[in-house]
Amino acid sequence: MVTMSIIKADTGGFVGHSAVHPEMLATAQEHIDKAKVDLLIDGQVRWCGDDISLIMVHRQGIEAEAIHSFAWDVFMTTTQVAKDLGMYGAGQDILSDAFSGNLKGMGPGYAEMEFAERPSEPVLCFLADKTEPGAWNYPLYRTFADPFNTAGLVIDPKMHAGFTFEVHDLFEEKRALFHCPGEMYDLLLFIGSPSRFVIKRLFSKTLGEIAAVTSTQRLGLMAGRYVGKDDPVMMIRSQSGLPAVGEILEAFTLPHIVSGCMRGSHHAPFLPVAQGDAHPTRFDGQPRVVCLGYQLKDGHLSGPRDMFDDPSFDLARQRSNEMFDYLRRHGPFEPHRLPLDEMEYTTMPAVAEKFAERWEPTADEVPELVG
């Protein structure tokens, strides 16, 4: 059995919230290279926007203290580099001063899966910036439950029985399993509200194996205040009874609307880009996603291939820009700005508090105008 882990954190932006400084990436890669001696089988450092992602292969299992502690040390080091360089928001995703066994509730996000490596093991790693974990709901549904997207659900006997979705309620800290296609409509009842219900894992009903996993941390819920958007990551295994690479990527040809963008407070289209374009600038957006493809063999990574570096996605990118331009014209009005119940963990309450005493019971008489 091998374990693949993606552990990510925003430890400082270059410039503003748009990118990661090369010195921070180099520092993280130095730690990864040293860890290959005894802790890791293989590992790489990648990025999307201002987030550093550690992509690692090891035999420690999921939620392993040794792996999480290692990642914590890397992020503490890159935070110091960010401070030395004067980067913006240095250590933004570090919500505690001390490591406590694993990274749950500490700020960094992670997605991990343990599995028996197949003779050919293609794995797609998705990194996102300026959005929340629920951004994966739509493409995961399209990939694993929609036959108009994934032909294998109809014609592949190993996929025809469908997949089991593990869905988490981020507010109640509960989970439920939905077995599709039989419970497809029940699944949609929940995952259509991606700010609360998120797909955590997917399992093949025929193979009995894990197919996909996502990060699900909500920084605002953990910190009780706005400390940046969650910038989720995701891994999907592919082929041989699982969706083909092309079926997985097809789900991103519609730039669906997600929350995030400027100050984590707006709706915007999810933009699939090559890694070289993964540095959001306009209005801290659009929220964007990169896909890095790997072949795993004996725990070693071949790759990455930059899967969205393909003209087939040019139309999706054009549509995304047009959609974003349309939404931006709404300015501070919904639906571009998030609804009030989702603004609770942004910076907006601090502004609204100034007017708390001005509100009074409604009455029929004309109010006295002062000022």
C-alpha positions as CSV (number, residue, x, y, z in Angstrom):
1,M,0.0,0.0,0.0
2,V,1.1,3.5,-0.8
3,T,-0.3,6.9,0.4
4,M,-0.5,10.0,-1.7
5,S,-0.8,13.3,0.2
6,I,-1.3,16.8,-1.0
7,I,-0.9,19.3,1.9
8,K,-1.2,23.0,1.1
9,A,-1.0,26.3,2.8
10,D,-0.8,30.0,2.0
11,T,2.3,31.2,3.9
12,G,2.8,34.5,2.0
13,G,1.8,36.1,-1.3
14,F,3.9,37.6,-4.0
15,V,2.7,40.2,-5.0
16,G,-0.4,40.7,-2.9
17,H,-2.4,37.4,-3.1
18,S,-1.4,36.5,-6.6
19,A,1.6,34.1,-6.5
20,V,4.3,32.4,-4.4
21,H,7.9,33.8,-4.3
22,P,10.4,31.5,-6.0
23,E,12.6,31.4,-2.8
24,M,9.7,30.0,-0.8
25,L,9.1,27.3,-3.4
26,A,12.8,26.4,-3.5
27,T,13.0,26.3,0.3
28,A,10.0,23.9,0.4
29,Q,11.6,21.7,-2.3
30,E,14.8,21.5,-0.3
31,H,12.9,20.0,2.6
32,I,11.1,17.5,0.3
33,D,14.4,16.4,-1.2
34,K,15.9,15.8,2.3
35,A,12.8,13.9,3.4
36,K,13.2,11.4,0.5
37,V,16.0,9.8,2.4
38,D,13.8,8.1,5.1
39,L,10.3,9.7,5.3
40,L,9.1,10.0,1.7
41,I,9.3,7.7,-1.3
42,D,8.9,10.8,-3.6
43,G,7.6,14.3,-3.5
44,Q,7.3,17.6,-5.4
45,V,6.4,21.2,-4.6
46,R,3.8,22.8,-6.8
47,W,1.6,25.9,-6.5
48,C,-1.6,27.6,-7.5
49,G,-1.9,31.3,-6.9
50,D,-0.4,32.1,-3.5
51,D,-0.6,28.6,-2.1
52,I,2.2,26.1,-1.8
53,S,1.2,22.4,-2.3
54,L,3.4,19.5,-1.1
55,I,2.6,16.5,-3.3
56,M,4.1,13.4,-1.5
57,V,4.1,9.6,-1.7
58,H,4.9,7.6,1.3
59,R,3.9,4.5,3.3
60,Q,2.8,6.2,6.6
61,G,-0.9,6.0,5.9
62,I,-3.4,8.9,6.0
63,E,-3.4,11.4,8.9
64,A,0.1,10.2,9.8
65,E,1.7,12.4,12.5
66,A,5.2,12.1,10.8
67,I,3.9,13.4,7.5
68,H,1.7,16.2,8.9
69,S,4.5,17.3,11.3
70,F,6.9,17.4,8.3
71,A,4.5,19.6,6.3
72,W,4.0,21.9,9.3
73,D,7.7,22.4,9.6
74,V,8.0,23.2,5.9
75,F,5.2,25.8,6.2
76,M,6.7,27.3,9.3
77,T,10.0,27.7,7.4
78,T,8.4,29.2,4.3
79,T,6.5,31.6,6.5
80,Q,9.8,32.8,7.9
81,V,11.2,33.2,4.3
82,A,8.0,35.2,3.5
83,K,8.6,37.4,6.5
84,D,12.2,38.0,5.6
85,L,11.2,39.0,2.0
86,G,8.3,41.1,3.2
87,M,5.7,39.0,1.4
88,Y,2.0,39.8,2.0
89,G,0.0,37.8,4.5
90,A,3.0,35.8,5.7
91,G,1.8,32.7,7.6
92,Q,-1.8,33.5,6.7
93,D,-3.0,29.8,6.9
94,I,-1.1,29.1,10.2
95,L,-3.8,29.3,12.9
96,S,-1.7,27.9,15.8
97,D,1.7,28.4,17.1
98,A,2.4,24.7,17.9
99,F,1.8,21.4,16.1
100,S,-0.6,19.0,17.9
101,G,-0.4,15.6,16.3
102,N,-2.1,16.3,12.9
103,L,-3.1,19.3,10.8
104,K,-6.9,19.1,11.4
105,G,-8.1,22.5,12.5
106,M,-4.6,24.1,12.2
107,G,-5.1,25.9,8.9
108,P,-3.2,24.0,6.2
109,G,-5.5,21.9,4.0
110,Y,-4.9,18.3,2.9
111,A,-6.2,15.5,0.8
112,E,-4.8,12.0,1.2
113,M,-5.6,8.5,-0.1
114,E,-4.1,5.1,0.6
115,F,-4.4,2.4,-2.0
116,A,-2.7,-0.6,-3.6
117,E,-0.8,0.6,-6.6
118,R,-2.0,-0.9,-9.9
119,P,0.4,-1.9,-12.8
120,S,-0.4,1.5,-14.4
121,E,-1.6,4.2,-11.9
122,P,-2.5,7.6,-13.4
123,V,-3.4,10.2,-10.8
124,L,-4.6,13.7,-11.4
125,C,-3.8,16.3,-8.8
126,F,-6.0,19.4,-8.8
127,L,-4.9,22.6,-7.1
128,A,-7.3,25.6,-6.7
129,D,-6.9,29.2,-5.6
130,K,-9.4,31.9,-4.4
131,T,-12.3,29.5,-3.8
132,E,-13.8,27.0,-1.2
133,P,-13.9,23.2,-0.9
134,G,-17.4,23.0,-2.4
135,A,-15.9,24.1,-5.8
136,W,-15.2,20.4,-6.4
137,N,-18.9,19.3,-6.0
138,Y,-19.9,20.1,-9.6
139,P,-17.0,18.5,-11.5
140,L,-17.0,15.4,-9.2
141,Y,-20.8,14.9,-9.8
142,R,-20.3,15.4,-13.6
143,T,-17.3,12.9,-13.6
144,F,-18.7,10.2,-11.4
145,A,-22.5,10.4,-11.9
146,D,-23.4,12.1,-15.2
147,P,-23.4,9.8,-18.3
148,F,-23.5,12.8,-20.6
149,N,-20.0,13.7,-19.3
150,T,-18.6,10.2,-18.6
151,A,-19.3,7.6,-21.2
152,G,-17.8,4.9,-19.1
153,L,-20.8,5.0,-16.8
154,V,-22.8,3.5,-19.7
155,I,-20.4,1.4,-21.6
156,D,-17.7,0.2,-19.1
157,P,-18.8,-2.8,-17.2
158,K,-16.5,-1.9,-14.3
159,M,-18.1,1.5,-13.9
160,H,-21.7,0.7,-14.8
161,A,-22.7,-0.1,-11.2
162,G,-21.7,3.5,-10.2
163,F,-19.9,5.1,-7.3
164,T,-20.4,5.9,-3.6
165,F,-20.1,9.5,-2.6
166,E,-19.0,10.5,0.9
167,V,-20.5,13.9,1.7
168,H,-19.5,16.0,4.7
169,D,-21.7,18.6,6.4
170,L,-19.1,21.3,7.3
171,F,-21.3,23.1,9.8
172,E,-22.6,20.1,11.8
173,E,-19.3,18.0,11.3
174,K,-21.3,15.0,10.1
175,R,-21.0,12.8,7.0
176,A,-23.3,10.6,4.9
177,L,-22.8,8.1,2.1
178,F,-24.9,8.3,-1.1
179,H,-24.8,5.3,-3.5
180,C,-25.2,6.4,-7.1
181,P,-26.9,6.2,-9.5
182,G,-29.8,4.9,-7.3
183,E,-29.5,7.9,-4.9
184,M,-28.4,10.5,-7.4
185,Y,-31.3,12.9,-6.7
186,D,-30.8,12.6,-2.9
187,L,-27.1,13.4,-3.4
188,L,-28.0,16.5,-5.5
189,L,-30.3,17.7,-2.7
190,F,-27.2,18.3,-0.6
191,I,-24.2,19.0,-2.8
192,G,-26.1,21.7,-4.6
193,S,-25.3,23.8,-1.5
194,P,-21.5,23.7,-1.8
195,S,-20.8,26.2,1.0
196,R,-22.1,23.7,3.5
197,F,-22.1,20.2,2.0
198,V,-18.9,19.0,0.2
199,I,-17.8,15.7,-1.4
200,K,-14.9,14.3,0.6
201,R,-14.3,10.9,-1.0
202,L,-15.5,8.7,-3.8
203,F,-15.4,4.9,-4.0
204,S,-15.9,2.5,-6.9
205,K,-18.8,0.1,-6.1
206,T,-17.4,-2.5,-8.5
207,L,-13.7,-2.3,-7.5
208,G,-14.3,-1.5,-3.9
209,E,-11.4,1.1,-4.1
210,I,-11.1,4.7,-3.4
211,A,-11.3,6.9,-6.5
212,A,-11.0,10.5,-5.3
213,V,-10.4,12.6,-2.3
214,T,-10.6,16.4,-1.5
215,S,-9.6,18.8,1.2
216,T,-12.5,20.1,3.2
217,Q,-11.2,22.6,5.7
218,R,-13.1,25.9,6.1
219,L,-10.7,28.5,7.5
220,G,-13.4,30.9,8.5
221,L,-15.2,28.2,10.5
222,M,-12.0,27.2,12.2
223,A,-10.8,30.7,13.0
224,G,-14.2,32.3,13.6
225,R,-13.2,35.2,11.3
226,Y,-12.0,35.9,7.8
227,V,-8.4,34.7,7.4
228,G,-8.4,34.0,3.6
229,K,-10.3,31.6,1.3
230,D,-9.7,27.9,1.7
231,D,-8.1,27.1,-1.7
232,P,-8.9,23.4,-1.9
233,V,-6.9,20.5,-3.4
234,M,-8.1,17.2,-4.9
235,M,-6.8,13.9,-6.2
236,I,-8.5,11.5,-8.6
237,R,-7.3,8.1,-9.7
238,S,-8.0,7.3,-13.3
239,Q,-8.5,4.5,-15.9
240,S,-9.0,0.7,-15.6
241,G,-12.5,0.8,-14.0
242,L,-12.3,4.5,-13.0
243,P,-13.1,7.5,-15.2
244,A,-10.7,8.1,-18.0
245,V,-8.4,11.1,-17.9
246,G,-10.4,12.8,-20.7
247,E,-13.7,12.2,-18.8
248,I,-12.3,13.8,-15.6
249,L,-11.1,16.8,-17.5
250,E,-14.3,17.2,-19.5
251,A,-16.1,18.2,-16.3
252,F,-14.1,21.4,-16.3
253,T,-15.2,22.6,-19.8
254,L,-18.0,24.5,-18.1
255,P,-16.5,27.3,-15.9
256,H,-19.1,26.8,-13.2
257,I,-19.8,29.5,-10.6
258,V,-18.0,29.2,-7.3
259,S,-17.6,31.5,-4.3
260,G,-14.4,33.2,-3.4
261,C,-12.5,35.8,-5.5
262,M,-11.9,39.2,-3.9
263,R,-11.9,39.1,-0.1
264,G,-13.5,35.7,-0.3
265,S,-16.8,37.5,-0.7
266,H,-17.9,37.1,-4.4
267,H,-19.2,34.6,-6.9
268,A,-17.1,34.1,-10.0
269,P,-16.5,31.4,-12.7
270,F,-13.9,28.6,-12.0
271,L,-11.1,29.1,-14.6
272,P,-9.1,26.0,-15.7
273,V,-5.5,27.2,-16.5
274,A,-2.0,26.0,-17.2
275,Q,0.3,26.3,-14.2
276,G,2.0,29.3,-15.8
277,D,-1.3,31.2,-15.7
278,A,-2.1,30.2,-12.1
279,H,-1.6,33.7,-10.7
280,P,-5.0,35.4,-10.2
281,T,-4.7,39.2,-10.4
282,R,-8.0,40.8,-11.7
283,F,-10.2,41.4,-8.6
284,D,-8.2,38.5,-7.0
285,G,-9.7,36.2,-9.6
286,Q,-11.0,34.5,-11.4
287,P,-10.8,31.6,-9.0
288,R,-8.7,29.1,-10.9
289,V,-7.7,25.5,-11.0
290,V,-4.7,23.7,-12.4
291,C,-4.5,19.9,-13.0
292,L,-1.2,18.1,-12.7
293,G,-1.1,14.6,-14.2
294,Y,1.2,11.9,-12.8
295,Q,2.0,8.2,-13.5
296,L,2.8,6.5,-10.2
297,K,5.2,3.5,-10.3
298,D,6.7,1.8,-7.2
299,G,5.8,5.0,-5.3
300,H,7.7,7.3,-7.6
301,L,6.1,10.1,-9.6
302,S,6.5,10.6,-13.3
303,G,5.4,14.0,-14.2
304,P,3.7,16.3,-13.9
305,R,2.0,16.9,-17.2
306,D,0.2,20.2,-17.2
307,M,-3.2,18.9,-18.2
308,F,-5.0,22.2,-18.8
309,D,-2.2,23.4,-21.0
310,D,-4.3,22.5,-24.0
311,P,-6.2,24.6,-26.6
312,S,-9.2,22.4,-26.0
313,F,-9.9,24.5,-22.9
314,D,-9.6,27.9,-24.8
315,L,-13.3,28.2,-25.3
316,A,-13.9,27.5,-21.5
317,R,-11.4,30.2,-20.7
318,Q,-13.1,32.7,-23.1
319,R,-16.5,31.9,-21.6
320,S,-15.1,32.3,-18.1
321,N,-13.7,35.8,-18.9
322,E,-17.1,36.8,-20.4
323,M,-19.0,35.5,-17.4
324,F,-16.6,37.2,-15.0
325,D,-16.9,40.5,-16.8
326,Y,-20.7,40.2,-16.6
327,L,-20.7,39.5,-12.9
328,R,-18.2,42.3,-12.1
329,R,-20.7,44.8,-13.5
330,H,-23.0,44.0,-10.5
331,G,-20.4,45.4,-8.1
332,P,-21.5,45.1,-4.5
333,F,-24.9,43.6,-5.4
334,E,-25.9,40.0,-5.1
335,P,-25.5,37.6,-6.9
336,H,-21.9,38.7,-7.5
337,R,-21.4,39.4,-3.8
338,L,-22.2,36.4,-1.6
339,P,-25.5,36.3,0.3
340,L,-25.5,37.8,3.8
341,D,-25.5,34.4,5.6
342,E,-22.2,33.6,3.8
343,M,-20.7,37.0,4.6
344,E,-20.6,36.2,8.3
345,Y,-17.0,35.0,8.1
346,T,-15.7,37.8,5.9
347,T,-14.6,41.3,6.9
348,M,-18.1,42.7,6.3
349,P,-19.4,42.3,9.9
350,A,-16.8,44.7,11.2
351,V,-18.2,47.4,8.9
352,A,-21.8,46.6,9.7
353,E,-21.2,46.7,13.5
354,K,-20.8,50.5,13.3
355,F,-24.5,50.9,12.4
356,A,-25.8,48.3,14.9
357,E,-27.4,51.0,17.2
358,R,-28.9,52.9,14.3
359,W,-31.5,50.2,13.5
360,E,-34.8,50.7,15.3
361,P,-38.3,49.2,15.1
362,T,-40.2,50.2,12.0
363,A,-43.0,52.7,12.4
364,D,-45.6,54.5,10.3
365,E,-44.5,58.0,11.0
366,V,-42.0,59.8,8.9
367,P,-38.5,59.6,10.5
368,E,-36.9,62.8,11.6
369,L,-34.0,63.5,9.3
370,V,-30.8,64.6,10.9
371,G,-27.4,65.2,9.2
